[in-house]
């Protein structure tokens, strides 16, 4: 175990795939129990590669003025239907017209991993 004091340098909300990438850089010995569990979760629930998630988040913010936290949730879930997308965006009571939902889903589909 390290006894080195830790200092927060930067706080940034990131997606599940980005979390996975960061945690995979560390060796198993460096990770505490919480980090190991978080890594397992991230491996299980990552829907796209970290680079794609970051690009998707940026594009959703620029193209549709979606807040970063909402764009991250979209990248984490990779919704396929209007209902799934609405459940992510309706949290703040914001109403989005169907044509914009269609456009958002088209962008999400461009980043979706092919099975």
Buried (B, 14 or more C-beta within 10 A) or exposed (E): EEEEEEEEEEEEEBBBBBBBBBBEEEEEEEBEEEBEEBBEBBEEEBBBBBEBBBBBBEBBBEEBEBEBEBBBBBBBBBBEEBEBBBEBBEEEEEEBEEEEBEBBBEBBEEBBEEE
